[in-house]
Amino acid sequence: MKKSYILLFLILANLFWAGNYIFGKYVVAELSPIQLTFSRWLIAVILLFPLAHWIEKPDWKRVWKAWKTLWLMGMLGIIGYNFFLYWALTYTTSMNAALVNSINPAVIVLFSVLLLKENISFLHVMGLILSLFGVLLVLTKGHLQTIFHLTFNKGDLLMILAILVWTFYSLIAKKLKNIPAISATAVSVLLGLIVAAPFAFSSGLNLDLSNQAMVGILYIGIFPSVGSFIFWNISLRHIDASQAGVYLNLIVVFTAILSLMLGQNITIVQILGGLLVFSGVYLTTKKKKDNKAVVSA
């Protein structure tokens, strides 16, 4: 495949993920986090199974044999992460959520060292520290002394919880071998939906939605949930995961651009914090050529 096509796929994947933060902010005004999470993946699962069968042609019996691991992945990465993400968006801005989420790769590296005993270089340690400092700037709006007074935005703290949930999902995903990625995602989504369904329905699904919310749900269910994942995995067949991982920083860039287009303000502190996060994440992913990158959106 031509390098230009791979570049295009990576750009589109991250553009779609950025849209998840923007549209998610609007939809949570009409749907609860659990309702939005359920609706999103209900749309996605209808598309994921036929696409997995068409693109990967998996041995479904073999895939379903790993149902326990896939169920846990569904609870963490499919339901848990997205639930906390949308809950966070009810309290914080799309930009702040995207910025805090940028520390995800660095946190995964840290927990991989602590739990999986993976090696980490001094460069990676510096990257972790730099990323953490950048996120703290965003959380405290540049007033680092507020750390001692615990005056963080609730949404920003929920995003940190979302990151931790995704980190454990990622550690489990690293151990899941010999199962095609889209097929594994399809089964994880289905198992997660089965568990989430009673909570979504008991909370009373709101069917009287505005046109804006309907468009948002369709976008989230199709583009970030299906389109981004397929583009990402096609790209990983042709380049190293560590190379592709650098493009994850585009999520915040696109979120910032979309936020500005919608009239939202971006502060100098957010820009500075974002730059520090970018720099830190770049250092933590540099020379990491053996590990697969795991994506959140």
Secondary structure, DSSP 4 states (H G I P E B T S, - for coil): --HHHHHHHHHHHHHHHHHHHHHHHHHTTTS-HHHHHHHHHHHHHHHHHHHHHHHT---HHHHHHTHHHHHHHIIIIIIIHHHHHHHHTTTS-HHHHHHHHTTHHHHHHHHHHHHH-----HHHHHHHHHHHHHHHHHHHTT-GGGGGGT---HHHHHHHHHHHHHHHHHHHHHH--SS-HHHHHHHHHHHHHHHHHHHHHHT-------HHHHHHHHHHHHIIIIIHHHHHHHHHTTS-HHHHHHGGGHHHHHHHHHHHHTT----HHHHHHHHHHHHHHHHHHTT--SSPP----
